[in-house]
Amino acid sequence: MRSRTPDRLCAEAVELARDAAVEAARPQPIGAYLGAVAEGDRLVTHLFESQDPGYRGWRWSVTVARASRAKNVTVDEVALTPGPSSLLAPDWVPWSERLRPGDLGPGDLLPSEPDDPRLEPGYVPDAVEEEATGPVAAPAAAGEPAADEAGPEAAAVTGADAAGAVPDRATIAAVAGELGLTRPRVLSRLGLSEAAERWEEQYGPRTPMAQSAPASCVTCGFLVPVAGSLRRSFGVCGNEFSPADGHVVALDYGCGAHSEAARVPTPPPPPQPVIDHVSPDPL
């Protein structure tokens, strides 16, 4: 516990502390004496203003001490410490929290956490389920007839085996493949929601472009549909003249390049030629 009253001999050792601070701060000078702080029994820290341009507001702290029943004061520690008005570095933030969209460059790798809330387990069929769909027929060995040339008995055996096999479309793996779930991890409901919010913020109905559009993307011929649960809300723009070309757009987004927004006016047909059948043409 710190003593309220500094030790007298340690508190009077200002010049000893100044010499130690000057030696540590060289070649930069030190400033005015700022006072002393009692750190404990016979342990006092003297503070001097730092004149280093790169450490404005910092202080040189020189801690002096003496042994019990001794009158000789010695320097215990010299350090440059921040003061109340010093400029400090911001608190350390993990790299995963410092990343922002657009920070990833060519060749960079961004691993996702195993418990990333934006992802959830997908479906990867194992070897047992792959065998349930039926083994792949091996090619006939040299000198043996093929299945279609072996006669009706071999065909009957093959048909019996095929009758017990499970059709590919009846397996969980086939259904997962159609739904696009045959990956180790897929987007969770949170990941889908965050993606939809980002896309709608940039190419959604509340943007100035959509507010002034003559029609929405849901009726545009340049809209490329997407698969999955987001197909009812989003698509991809395929119009090279649109500001959203190649981007995911909300179906209620719109722009002036809508395929049905304006029709190219057709020129009026030329008038029929007038033929004078009454008066003769002058020669």
ABEGO torsion letter per residue (X at the ends): XBBABBBAAAAABAAAAAAAAAAAAOABBBBBBAEBBBAEBGBBBBBBBBABAABBGBBBBBBBBBBBGBABBBBABBBBBBBAABBBBBBBBBAAAABBBGABBBGBBBBBBAABAABBBBBBBBAAAAAAAEBBBBBBBBGBBBAAAAEAAAAAAAAAAAAABBBAAABAAAAAAAAGABBABBBBAAAAAAAAAAAAAABBAABAAAAABABBAAABAABBBBBEAAAAABBBBABAABAABGBBBBAABBBAABAAABBBBBBBBBBBBBBBAABBBBX
